[in-house]
């Protein structure tokens, strides 16, 4: 079976909590490996809060990873509802 030349992007978002200690079959890399069986390119992006432990890059290579402070959401919520 030949692989599809479609490029896949996977976005991981939220609190990383036990990301670095979760078992192999529960780790996002397991899902990415399955996708790589069918697609040539699978790019993984991630975002989490600044108080969370960043994902271990040796477990899953992220094309881009961003940590942001919770205040970003707090400030957005406080904006005028009609203009946000």
C-alpha positions as CSV (number, residue, x, y, z in Angstrom):
1,X,0.0,0.0,0.0
2,X,1.4,3.4,-1.0
3,X,1.3,6.3,1.3
4,X,-0.8,9.4,0.5
5,X,1.1,12.6,-0.2
6,X,-1.5,14.6,1.8
7,X,0.2,16.6,4.6
8,X,-1.4,16.0,8.0
9,X,-1.3,18.6,10.9
10,X,-2.1,17.5,14.5
11,X,-2.7,20.1,17.1
12,X,-2.2,19.2,20.8
13,X,-3.6,21.7,23.1
14,X,-4.4,22.0,26.8
15,X,-2.7,21.2,30.1
16,X,0.1,18.7,29.6
17,X,-0.3,17.2,33.1
18,X,1.1,13.6,32.7
19,X,2.2,14.0,29.1
20,X,5.8,13.0,29.9
21,X,4.9,9.9,32.0
22,X,1.8,8.5,30.2
23,X,2.1,4.9,28.8
24,X,3.1,4.2,25.2
25,X,-0.3,3.4,23.8
26,X,-1.8,6.5,25.4
27,X,0.9,8.8,24.3
28,X,0.2,11.1,21.3
29,X,3.2,9.5,19.5
30,X,1.3,6.3,19.2
31,X,-1.4,8.1,17.2
32,X,1.2,9.9,15.1
33,X,2.9,6.7,14.3
34,X,-0.4,5.2,13.0
35,X,-0.9,8.3,10.8
36,X,2.6,8.0,9.5
37,X,1.7,4.5,8.2
38,X,-0.7,6.2,5.7
39,X,0.7,9.7,5.2
40,X,4.1,10.9,4.2
41,X,4.1,14.0,6.3
42,X,2.6,14.4,9.8
43,X,3.4,17.7,11.5
44,X,2.6,18.0,15.2
45,X,2.0,21.4,16.9
46,X,1.3,22.0,20.6
47,X,0.3,24.7,23.1
48,X,-0.1,24.7,26.8
49,X,-0.1,27.0,29.8
50,X,3.1,28.5,31.2
51,X,2.6,26.8,34.6
52,X,2.6,23.3,32.9
53,X,5.7,21.1,32.3
54,X,6.7,21.3,28.6
55,X,6.5,18.1,26.6
56,X,9.7,16.0,26.4
57,X,10.9,16.6,22.8
58,X,12.6,13.1,22.8
59,X,9.1,11.5,23.1
60,X,7.5,13.5,20.3
61,X,9.0,16.0,18.0
62,X,6.8,19.0,17.7
63,X,7.1,21.3,14.7
64,X,6.1,24.2,16.9
65,X,5.3,24.5,20.6
66,X,4.0,27.5,22.5
67,X,3.5,28.1,26.2
68,X,1.3,31.0,27.1
69,X,0.2,32.5,30.4
70,X,-3.4,32.0,31.6
71,X,-3.7,35.8,31.8
72,X,-4.1,35.8,28.0
73,X,-7.5,34.1,28.3
74,X,-8.4,36.2,31.4
75,X,-7.8,39.4,29.5
76,X,-9.8,38.2,26.5
77,X,-12.8,37.3,28.7
78,X,-12.7,40.8,30.2
79,X,-12.8,42.5,26.8
80,X,-16.1,44.0,25.6
81,X,-18.2,41.1,24.4
82,X,-19.3,42.9,21.2
83,X,-15.7,43.5,20.1
84,X,-13.8,40.4,21.0
